Amino acid sequence: MMVKVFTSGGDVARLEAIINEWLASNKVRVANVSQSYAYKSEDSVFHTLVSIWYEPQS
């Protein structure tokens, strides 16, 4: 089992595009996806963390 972590500082649409690009270019079997948020008050931005647990497929 492997994990790929994606992060974004506010631009959720761009984060989704990056994840979709990665999934389209890698043959994997996704086992689990988790998502969490953190708020940074200094710049008033929500940061998103998406972890994809997967197994490579041939």
NUDRENTI-295453 format. One record per atom (N, C-alpha, C): residue number from 1; residue in three letters; atom name; x, y, z. Coordinates in nm, 4 decimals. Example, Ala and Ser with C-alpha at 12.3 -4.5 7.8 and 13.67 -1.06 7.14 Angstrom:
BEGIN
<r 1; "ALA"; "N"; <1.3190; -0.5690; 0.7800>>
<r 1; "ALA"; "CA"; <1.2300; -0.4500; 0.7800>>
<r 1; "ALA"; "C"; <1.3200; -0.3300; 0.7800>>
<r 2; "SER"; "N"; <1.2850; -0.2250; 0.7080>>
<r 2; "SER"; "CA"; <1.3670; -0.1060; 0.7140>>
<r 2; "SER"; "C"; <1.2900; 0.0030; 0.7870>>
END
This chain:
BEGIN
<r 1; "MET"; "N"; <0.0852; -0.1171; 0.0000>>
<r 1; "MET"; "CA"; <0.0000; 0.0000; 0.0000>>
<r 1; "MET"; "C"; <0.0895; 0.1230; 0.0000>>
<r 2; "MET"; "N"; <0.0514; 0.2190; -0.0811>>
<r 2; "MET"; "CA"; <0.1257; 0.3441; -0.0915>>
<r 2; "MET"; "C"; <0.0289; 0.4593; -0.0671>>
<r 3; "VAL"; "N"; <0.0834; 0.5771; -0.0418>>
<r 3; "VAL"; "CA"; <-0.0001; 0.6951; -0.0207>>
<r 3; "VAL"; "C"; <0.0550; 0.8111; -0.1029>>
<r 4; "LYS"; "N"; <-0.0358; 0.8861; -0.1611>>
<r 4; "LYS"; "CA"; <-0.0023; 1.0087; -0.2341>>
<r 4; "LYS"; "C"; <-0.0774; 1.1215; -0.1655>>
<r 5; "VAL"; "N"; <-0.0069; 1.2280; -0.1313>>
<r 5; "VAL"; "CA"; <-0.0663; 1.3394; -0.0575>>
<r 5; "VAL"; "C"; <-0.0689; 1.4625; -0.1487>>
<r 6; "PHE"; "N"; <-0.1840; 1.5270; -0.1516>>
<r 6; "PHE"; "CA"; <-0.2036; 1.6486; -0.2292>>
<r 6; "PHE"; "C"; <-0.2437; 1.7599; -0.1330>>
<r 7; "THR"; "N"; <-0.1937; 1.8810; -0.1566>>
<r 7; "THR"; "CA"; <-0.2299; 1.9941; -0.0712>>
<r 7; "THR"; "C"; <-0.2642; 2.1149; -0.1566>>
<r 8; "SER"; "N"; <-0.3437; 2.2030; -0.0980>>
<r 8; "SER"; "CA"; <-0.3812; 2.3265; -0.1657>>
<r 8; "SER"; "C"; <-0.4076; 2.4341; -0.0628>>
<r 9; "GLY"; "N"; <-0.3719; 2.5548; -0.0977>>
<r 9; "GLY"; "CA"; <-0.3981; 2.6690; -0.0108>>
<r 9; "GLY"; "C"; <-0.5082; 2.7556; -0.0672>>
<r 10; "GLY"; "N"; <-0.6305; 2.7053; -0.0670>>
<r 10; "GLY"; "CA"; <-0.7444; 2.7865; -0.1067>>
<r 10; "GLY"; "C"; <-0.8052; 2.7556; -0.2417>>
<r 11; "ASP"; "N"; <-0.7282; 2.7110; -0.3390>>
<r 11; "ASP"; "CA"; <-0.7798; 2.6864; -0.4737>>
<r 11; "ASP"; "C"; <-0.8214; 2.5404; -0.4880>>
<r 12; "VAL"; "N"; <-0.9417; 2.5105; -0.4430>>
<r 12; "VAL"; "CA"; <-0.9904; 2.3724; -0.4415>>
<r 12; "VAL"; "C"; <-1.0121; 2.3195; -0.5828>>
<r 13; "ALA"; "N"; <-1.0554; 2.4029; -0.6746>>
<r 13; "ALA"; "CA"; <-1.0754; 2.3591; -0.8133>>
<r 13; "ALA"; "C"; <-0.9428; 2.3148; -0.8752>>
<r 14; "ARG"; "N"; <-0.8368; 2.3869; -0.8469>>
<r 14; "ARG"; "CA"; <-0.7038; 2.3489; -0.8986>>
<r 14; "ARG"; "C"; <-0.6570; 2.2191; -0.8342>>
<r 15; "LEU"; "N"; <-0.6829; 2.2029; -0.7052>>
<r 15; "LEU"; "CA"; <-0.6468; 2.0787; -0.6365>>
<r 15; "LEU"; "C"; <-0.7190; 1.9605; -0.7000>>
<r 16; "GLU"; "N"; <-0.8468; 1.9752; -0.7281>>
<r 16; "GLU"; "CA"; <-0.9231; 1.8686; -0.7928>>
<r 16; "GLU"; "C"; <-0.8641; 1.8348; -0.9293>>
<r 17; "ALA"; "N"; <-0.8251; 1.9355; -1.0052>>
<r 17; "ALA"; "CA"; <-0.7649; 1.9125; -1.1366>>
<r 17; "ALA"; "C"; <-0.6330; 1.8368; -1.1250>>
<r 18; "ILE"; "N"; <-0.5522; 1.8722; -1.0263>>
<r 18; "ILE"; "CA"; <-0.4236; 1.8038; -1.0053>>
<r 18; "ILE"; "C"; <-0.4465; 1.6574; -0.9694>>
<r 19; "ILE"; "N"; <-0.5415; 1.6310; -0.8812>>
<r 19; "ILE"; "CA"; <-0.5715; 1.4929; -0.8421>>
<r 19; "ILE"; "C"; <-0.6229; 1.4140; -0.9628>>
<r 20; "ASN"; "N"; <-0.7126; 1.4734; -1.0406>>
<r 20; "ASN"; "CA"; <-0.7656; 1.4047; -1.1587>>
<r 20; "ASN"; "C"; <-0.6564; 1.3751; -1.2610>>
<r 21; "GLU"; "N"; <-0.5628; 1.4675; -1.2799>>
<r 21; "GLU"; "CA"; <-0.4495; 1.4448; -1.3710>>
<r 21; "GLU"; "C"; <-0.3664; 1.3268; -1.3232>>
<r 22; "TRP"; "N"; <-0.3386; 1.3226; -1.1931>>
<r 22; "TRP"; "CA"; <-0.2578; 1.2142; -1.1378>>
<r 22; "TRP"; "C"; <-0.3290; 1.0803; -1.1545>>
<r 23; "LEU"; "N"; <-0.4579; 1.0752; -1.1232>>
<r 23; "LEU"; "CA"; <-0.5343; 0.9509; -1.1367>>
<r 23; "LEU"; "C"; <-0.5406; 0.9048; -1.2823>>
<r 24; "ALA"; "N"; <-0.5541; 0.9976; -1.3755>>
<r 24; "ALA"; "CA"; <-0.5621; 0.9625; -1.5171>>
<r 24; "ALA"; "C"; <-0.4297; 0.9085; -1.5711>>
<r 25; "SER"; "N"; <-0.3188; 0.9530; -1.5144>>
<r 25; "SER"; "CA"; <-0.1881; 0.9122; -1.5668>>
<r 25; "SER"; "C"; <-0.1235; 0.7977; -1.4885>>
<r 26; "ASN"; "N"; <-0.1902; 0.7465; -1.3855>>
<r 26; "ASN"; "CA"; <-0.1357; 0.6368; -1.3057>>
<r 26; "ASN"; "C"; <-0.2396; 0.5261; -1.2910>>
<r 27; "LYS"; "N"; <-0.1975; 0.4040; -1.3202>>
<r 27; "LYS"; "CA"; <-0.2866; 0.2901; -1.3011>>
<r 27; "LYS"; "C"; <-0.2785; 0.2473; -1.1552>>
<r 28; "VAL"; "N"; <-0.3843; 0.2760; -1.0812>>
<r 28; "VAL"; "CA"; <-0.3864; 0.2431; -0.9390>>
<r 28; "VAL"; "C"; <-0.5233; 0.1892; -0.9002>>
<r 29; "ARG"; "N"; <-0.5244; 0.1134; -0.7922>>
<r 29; "ARG"; "CA"; <-0.6489; 0.0734; -0.7285>>
<r 29; "ARG"; "C"; <-0.6562; 0.1528; -0.5995>>
<r 30; "VAL"; "N"; <-0.7517; 0.2434; -0.5935>>
<r 30; "VAL"; "CA"; <-0.7654; 0.3304; -0.4770>>
<r 30; "VAL"; "C"; <-0.8292; 0.2514; -0.3633>>
<r 31; "ALA"; "N"; <-0.7635; 0.2516; -0.2472>>
<r 31; "ALA"; "CA"; <-0.8137; 0.1791; -0.1305>>
<r 31; "ALA"; "C"; <-0.8859; 0.2725; -0.0342>>
<r 32; "ASN"; "N"; <-0.8385; 0.3956; -0.0229>>
<r 32; "ASN"; "CA"; <-0.8984; 0.4888; 0.0723>>
<r 32; "ASN"; "C"; <-0.8606; 0.6320; 0.0342>>
<r 33; "VAL"; "N"; <-0.9530; 0.7231; 0.0590>>
<r 33; "VAL"; "CA"; <-0.9273; 0.8652; 0.0384>>
<r 33; "VAL"; "C"; <-0.9680; 0.9375; 0.1653>>
<r 34; "SER"; "N"; <-0.8788; 1.0227; 0.2156>>
<r 34; "SER"; "CA"; <-0.9139; 1.1037; 0.3318>>
<r 34; "SER"; "C"; <-0.8848; 1.2496; 0.2991>>
<r 35; "GLN"; "N"; <-0.9623; 1.3366; 0.3615>>
<r 35; "GLN"; "CA"; <-0.9500; 1.4793; 0.3358>>
<r 35; "GLN"; "C"; <-0.9602; 1.5541; 0.4675>>
<r 36; "SER"; "N"; <-0.8745; 1.6533; 0.4848>>
<r 36; "SER"; "CA"; <-0.8818; 1.7352; 0.6052>>
<r 36; "SER"; "C"; <-0.8519; 1.8802; 0.5683>>
<r 37; "TYR"; "N"; <-0.8855; 1.9688; 0.6610>>
<r 37; "TYR"; "CA"; <-0.8691; 2.1123; 0.6396>>
<r 37; "TYR"; "C"; <-0.7980; 2.1745; 0.7583>>
<r 38; "ALA"; "N"; <-0.7296; 2.2817; 0.7306>>
<r 38; "ALA"; "CA"; <-0.6702; 2.3639; 0.8360>>
<r 38; "ALA"; "C"; <-0.6874; 2.5087; 0.7949>>
<r 39; "TYR"; "N"; <-0.7097; 2.5940; 0.8920>>
<r 39; "TYR"; "CA"; <-0.7275; 2.7363; 0.8636>>
<r 39; "TYR"; "C"; <-0.6069; 2.8126; 0.9155>>
<r 40; "LYS"; "N"; <-0.5482; 2.8929; 0.8290>>
<r 40; "LYS"; "CA"; <-0.4331; 2.9752; 0.8670>>
<r 40; "LYS"; "C"; <-0.4810; 3.1187; 0.8783>>
<r 41; "SER"; "N"; <-0.4937; 3.1669; 0.9993>>
<r 41; "SER"; "CA"; <-0.5511; 3.2998; 1.0217>>
<r 41; "SER"; "C"; <-0.4633; 3.4128; 0.9677>>
<r 42; "GLU"; "N"; <-0.3321; 3.3901; 0.9571>>
<r 42; "GLU"; "CA"; <-0.2429; 3.4946; 0.9077>>
<r 42; "GLU"; "C"; <-0.2772; 3.5368; 0.7647>>
<r 43; "ASP"; "N"; <-0.3164; 3.4397; 0.6820>>
<r 43; "ASP"; "CA"; <-0.3507; 3.4737; 0.5436>>
<r 43; "ASP"; "C"; <-0.4978; 3.4461; 0.5109>>
<r 44; "SER"; "N"; <-0.5768; 3.4117; 0.6135>>
<r 44; "SER"; "CA"; <-0.7211; 3.3888; 0.5985>>
<r 44; "SER"; "C"; <-0.7534; 3.2875; 0.4888>>
<r 45; "VAL"; "N"; <-0.6801; 3.1772; 0.4868>>
<r 45; "VAL"; "CA"; <-0.6985; 3.0753; 0.3836>>
<r 45; "VAL"; "C"; <-0.7190; 2.9394; 0.4487>>
<r 46; "PHE"; "N"; <-0.8155; 2.8629; 0.3944>>
<r 46; "PHE"; "CA"; <-0.8303; 2.7233; 0.4322>>
<r 46; "PHE"; "C"; <-0.7338; 2.6413; 0.3478>>
<r 47; "HIS"; "N"; <-0.6578; 2.5553; 0.4115>>
<r 47; "HIS"; "CA"; <-0.5669; 2.4655; 0.3425>>
<r 47; "HIS"; "C"; <-0.6297; 2.3266; 0.3435>>
<r 48; "THR"; "N"; <-0.6262; 2.2617; 0.2281>>
<r 48; "THR"; "CA"; <-0.6864; 2.1302; 0.2119>>
<r 48; "THR"; "C"; <-0.5763; 2.0268; 0.1942>>
<r 49; "LEU"; "N"; <-0.5911; 1.9137; 0.2599>>
<r 49; "LEU"; "CA"; <-0.4995; 1.8013; 0.2484>>
<r 49; "LEU"; "C"; <-0.5808; 1.6795; 0.2077>>
<r 50; "VAL"; "N"; <-0.5449; 1.6190; 0.0947>>
<r 50; "VAL"; "CA"; <-0.6112; 1.4980; 0.0464>>
<r 50; "VAL"; "C"; <-0.5072; 1.3885; 0.0394>>
<r 51; "SER"; "N"; <-0.5337; 1.2764; 0.1060>>
<r 51; "SER"; "CA"; <-0.4447; 1.1598; 0.1018>>
<r 51; "SER"; "C"; <-0.5157; 1.0479; 0.0292>>
<r 52; "ILE"; "N"; <-0.4481; 0.9912; -0.0702>>
<r 52; "ILE"; "CA"; <-0.5024; 0.8791; -0.1451>>
<r 52; "ILE"; "C"; <-0.4152; 0.7581; -0.1197>>
<r 53; "TRP"; "N"; <-0.4745; 0.6573; -0.0555>>
<r 53; "TRP"; "CA"; <-0.4065; 0.5310; -0.0298>>
<r 53; "TRP"; "C"; <-0.4373; 0.4398; -0.1481>>
<r 54; "TYR"; "N"; <-0.3330; 0.3805; -0.2059>>
<r 54; "TYR"; "CA"; <-0.3538; 0.3052; -0.3310>>
<r 54; "TYR"; "C"; <-0.2544; 0.1907; -0.3437>>
<r 55; "GLU"; "N"; <-0.2868; 0.1030; -0.4403>>
<r 55; "GLU"; "CA"; <-0.1961; -0.0039; -0.4810>>
<r 55; "GLU"; "C"; <-0.1711; 0.0131; -0.6303>>
<r 56; "PRO"; "N"; <-0.0448; 0.0143; -0.6721>>
<r 56; "PRO"; "CA"; <-0.0148; 0.0252; -0.8150>>
<r 56; "PRO"; "C"; <-0.0689; -0.0958; -0.8913>>
<r 57; "GLN"; "N"; <-0.1190; -0.0722; -1.0107>>
<r 57; "GLN"; "CA"; <-0.1685; -0.1790; -1.0963>>
<r 57; "GLN"; "C"; <-0.0837; -0.1840; -1.2227>>
<r 58; "SER"; "N"; <-0.0639; -0.3022; -1.2747>>
<r 58; "SER"; "CA"; <0.0171; -0.3134; -1.3979>>
<r 58; "SER"; "C"; <-0.0677; -0.3207; -1.5208>>
END
